[in-house]
Amino acid sequence: MSDTRELSADCSQCFGLCCVVPAFAASVDFAIDKPARTPCPNLAADFRCGVHSRLPDLGFRGCTVYDCFGAGQRVSQETFEDGVDWRSGSAPQMYDAFPVMRDLHELLWYVTESVLLLPSGTLRAALKAERARLDRLGDGPPAEVVALDVAQLRGEVNPLLQQASSVLRAAVRRDGADHRGADLLGADLRRTDLRGASLRGALLVAADLRGVDLSGADVTGADLRDADLRGADLRGTLYLLQSQLNSARGDATTRLPERCGRPAHWPDSLVE
């Protein structure tokens, strides 16, 4: 595993597990109720979403911000031999394995991103070792994958990730603000210096971040739903997920990291 691209969803290699395993309820994010372990009515016979290009318009915004971190294709093509899909007798075990692998891959994503960003040294070496260990655990047979305690693994690795965050943020600004877990719902942050800040787990729903420089800011677990990112500079933002961008609002002036794509629902021009 060389970079985070290998921890990105490849729907062409998956059996639509994210459209089958999770449950969702009719809400602002989903147009209908769907029980767990039941195929979404929009799932086509080839395991692709039949309305993918129209999801937000049809009331399925929640689908556009979901990220399996590549767990879907790993379970579909590697965990179960010969690419056996959930329509076979292996469905219950596949349903059990998918959410575990998804959580494992999310943890792997953060570890891999840290390895890519950190300079050589003891901390980077320790995280590389953890990345190799976590990846090996994901190689196990279905029963071993299902038995993994990802919460325990996260507790073991989080201290290293927090150290990595501190090192990376300090390289941008040593006195960066600490907004971990802060309730910034709808806050006007346009005049707030967030360079090198910790925004881990912060509630930034509908926050006004227009024109804000988020270089070196750690947004691990931050809720950016409907946050206004027009004109914001995210090129050096730490641990920014594509799913976070997909849930936010931006336009042509929003500056993104090279590894992130501009969400399809963002306008291609400046929006006043």
Long-range contacts (C-beta under 8 A, 24 or more apart in sequence): 1-108, 1-112, 1-131, 1-135, 3-112, 3-116, 4-109, 4-112, 4-113, 4-116, 4-259, 5-259, 6-70, 7-69, 7-70, 7-105, 7-108, 7-109, 7-112, 8-69, 8-70, 8-242, 9-67, 9-68, 9-69, 9-70, 9-72, 9-73, 10-70, 10-72, 10-73, 11-47, 11-48, 11-49, 11-72, 12-48, 13-72, 13-73, 13-76, 13-77, 14-47, 14-68, 14-72, 14-73, 14-75, 14-76, 15-47, 15-72, 15-76, 15-85, 15-86, 15-94, 16-43, 16-47, 16-48, 16-49, 16-72, 17-68, 17-71, 17-72, 17-75, 17-76, 17-86, 17-94, 17-98, 18-66, 18-68, 18-72, 18-98, 19-43, 19-47, 19-49, 20-86, 20-95, 21-95, 21-98, 21-99, 22-66, 22-99, 24-62, 27-62, 28-61, 29-60, 29-61, 29-62, 30-59, 30-60, 30-61, 30-62, 30-63, 31-58, 31-59, 31-60, 37-91, 37-95, 47-85, 56-265, 64-246, 64-247, 64-263, 64-265, 65-225, 65-243, 65-244, 65-246, 65-247, 66-243, 67-106, 67-241, 67-242, 67-243, 68-98, 68-102, 68-105, 69-102, 69-105, 69-106, 69-108, 69-109, 70-105, 71-98, 71-101, 71-102, 71-104, 71-105, 72-98, 72-102, 74-101, 74-105, 74-138, 75-101, 75-145, 78-139, 79-141, 79-142, 79-145, 80-142, 90-142, 93-142, 93-143, 93-146, 94-142, 96-142, 96-146, 97-142, 97-145, 97-146, 100-145, 100-146, 100-148, 100-150, 101-138, 101-145, 103-150, 103-154, 104-134, 104-137, 104-138, 104-145, 104-148, 104-150, 104-153, 105-138, 107-134, 107-150, 107-153, 107-154, 107-157, 108-134, 108-135, 108-138, 109-241, 110-161, 110-220, 110-239, 111-157, 111-160, 111-161, 113-238, 113-239, 114-160, 114-161, 114-164, 114-168, 117-164, 117-168, 117-238, 118-164, 118-167, 118-168, 123-160, 123-163, 123-164, 123-167, 126-160, 127-160, 127-161, 127-164, 130-156, 130-157, 130-160, 161-220, 165-198, 165-200, 165-218, 165-220, 165-238, 165-239, 168-216, 168-218, 168-238, 169-196, 169-197, 169-198, 169-216, 169-217, 169-218, 169-238, 170-196, 171-216, 172-196, 172-215, 172-216, 172-236, 173-216, 176-216, 176-217, 219-244, 223-247, 224-248, 229-254, 230-254, 230-270, 230-271, 234-260
